[in-house]
Amino acid sequence: MKVKVFKLRGKNFRERIVSLKENIVTKMTMGILRPFNRHRMVQLDHIREDPENPIVFLGNHAEIYGPIASALCMPVDVRFWVINMMMFDKKVVRPYLYENTFSKKTFLPVFVRKLLAWYLGWLSVNVMNSLRAIAVYRDSPMKLRQTLRESVEALENGENLMIFPEHPEGKYEKGGVSEFSPGFLMLAEAWWKKNGKKLRIIPVYANREERTFTFGDEITYEPENGFASESERVLKEARDQMLQMAGFK
């Protein structure tokens, strides 16, 4: 996947320097990690690219493996949905990473876990902004509108999106698939209301052991069925597909 970065035109000097630093950090990080993260693509022909109606990919989290592998290996360009705490303030990112990821790595000494959270917190802010990730605000309905507005604009520009819908409470499944949060389906409704287009959704399963990316069957959001009914159907079908790709069905 080609790394897309911010254009520097129209920015003041300080913003240009910050953007340039983020771009350099991202390209260096991608260049170092990509040779160690080769994945075989399975059912790649399930992807039918259409700039008039882009795809929303739903990926499995597998702790931090899914997002990292997706950033390095997705065969088409995507913009990621990322929790806002991972994007803006390193002082917020570090405790968030420690609490949700590294505190659970009990086989590592505490100082190593804190060091990893510190480093990846710094890296996350640089990389997520360089990749033009879309911030997701779980606890603010007003700011969630901003997420939906920016996502619809991205789709209108022909950009595919990558969302990790597993519910964040507790520990993400390493090899399985946690329950899905329905929040991303608000985007399907917003896309329909703004442009009259039915959102196209493809589940993707990243397999840590086999080093594969498996693409599921395309799911189309059908707004005429009603939001509640269609949300239930899409969530079940997407998760069932992902569980099947993971070998649990």
N, C-alpha and C positions, 0 to 999 in steps of 0.2 A: 504494500500500500504506500503510495506516495505521500510524504508528509506535507500537508498544506500549512502555510504560516501566514501571519498577519502581513498585510501591505503596510509599508511604513509612511506612505504619502499622507499628508493631512495631519500628522502628529507633530507636537512640539518636540524640542530636542530631547528632553528627558524621557518622554514616551518612546521616542525612536530608539534610544539606548536600551531601555527596558525590553522593548520588543526584539531588538537585535540579540540581546543576551538570551532571552527565552528561546529564540530560534536556534541559536548556536548550541545551547544546552540540549535542546530536543534532538537536533540532528546528530550530535555526538552520542547521546544516550541510545538513540535508535541504531546508529551504526555499530555500537559496541554490543548491544543485546541481540540484534536480529540474527547473526550467524548461530547463536545458541538457542534460537527459538523457531527453528524450521518446523512447519506443520504440513501434513498432507491434507489436501482439500477433498472432502467427500460430498458427492451430489452437488457439485458446483454449478451444474446445469440448471438447478432450481432457481438460480438468480436470473431474472429477466429485467435488465436495467431499462428504465424509462424516465428520462429527465422531466417529463410532464407529470409523472406521479411516482416519486421516488419510494424507496423501501425503508421501513422501520425494522431493523434487525433486533431480535430479543436474544441476549446472550446469558449464559450461566455465569455466576460469579466465581464459584470455587475459591472462596476467600479472595486473594488479590490476583490469582492466576488468570482468571478469565479476562478482566480488563487489560492486564499487561499483554497477554498473548494476542488479544484482539487489536490493540494499538499497533503491535508489531507485524501481524500476519494477515489482517483482513484483506481479501483480494480486491475489494472495491473501496473507494473513498467513502468515509463516514465521518459524521460528527457525533461525539459522545455526549450523552447525558451524564453529568457528574454532580454529586452532592456538593452544594455550594461551599461547604467547609473544606473541601479539597482544593479549592481554586484561588483563594484570595489572601488569606492571612496565615503565614507559616506558624505563628504562635497558636493558632486554632487547629491547623492541620495535624500538627505533631501529637497533641494529646488525643485527638480523634483517631488517628492511626494506631496509637498505642492501645487505646481502650478497645477498639473494634477488631484489631488484627494481632498485634504483637504481644499483648497481655496474655493471649491464649497460647503462645508458643512457649510453653513451660519447660521444654527441653533446652531452651537457651537461657543463659544467665540474664538477670534483670538488666544489667548495664548494657548488654548487647542488644536486647530488645529496645531499650530506650534510644540507643545510638542509631539503630535501623529506623525507628520512627522519626528521629530528628532528621536523618539524611533524606528519607523518602518524602518527608513533609516539604523540605526545601525543593526536592526534585519535582514533586507533584504540582506545586504552584507554577513553576516554570513551564513544565511540559503541557499541563492542561490548558493554560492560556495560549501557548503556541499552537496547539491543535484546535483552537477555537471551540473548546468544549462548551456545552450549554449548561449553565448552572441550574440545579434543581433545588428548590426551597420546599422541604417537606413540611415545615412547621409554620409557614406563612401563606395563607390563601391569596393574599394580595400579590406577593412576590411570585407565587406559582403562576399567576397570569403572565408575568414576564417570561417565565420559562416556556409557556405555551405559545406566546406571541413570537418569541425568537425561533422556536421550533417550526412554526408554520412558515415563517419567513425563509428558513433554511430549506424547507420542502419546496416552497415556491421558487427558490433558486436552483432547484434540481439536485439538492444535496440529500444523500441518504443519512439516516440516523442510526445510532447504536445505543440501545437501552438495556440495562441489567435490572429486570423487574423483580428479582427475588426479594422477599420481605427482609428488611435489615435487622429485625429483632433477633437476638441470639447469634449463633455462629452459622455462617454460610456453610452449606454442604460441600465437602471436598470433591466427592465423586458422584453425589446425587444432585437433586434439584430441590431447593427450598420452595415454600409456598410463594406465589406471586402476589405482589401488590398491584391493585387495579389502577393506580394513578395514571399510568401512561395512556390509558384508554380515553382520558379527557382530551388527549391530542387528536385521537381519531375523530371525535365529535367536533372539535374545533376546526380540523382540516375540512370536514364535510360542510360545516356551516359557512366557512370562509370561501371555499372554492368549489363546492359541490362534487368533490372527489372522494372515493372510498379508499381509506388507508390500506396499503398493502403491508403485510407483516410476515416476516420469515424468522422462525426460531433457529438459533444456532447453538450447537453444543461443542464446547472446547474440551477435549479429552486430555487430561494431564498425562496419563500413563501411556496412551497410544500416540500422543502427539498428532491428533487429528482435529480438524474443524469439519463438523457435519452440518449441512444445511437442510432444514426441514422443508415441508411443503408450504407454499404461500397461502396465507390466510387473509381473506378480505373482510374488513369491517363493514357490516351491512346496517346502515343507520335506520332503515325503515323498520327493523325489528324492535326498536326501542333501546335506549342506552343500557338499562339494567339487564335486560335479557341478553343483549348482544355482548355486553361486558362479561357476563357469566360464560357464554359460549366461547368467546375468544380466549379468555383466561384458561379454561379447561382444555381447549384444543391445543393451545400453545404449550402448556405445561405437559400434557400427555405426549406430544411430539418430542419434547425435550427429554422426558423420562425414557421414551422408547430409544432415542438416540444414545442415551447414557447406558442402555441395556437393562433398565429396570421394568420394562414392560414387554 
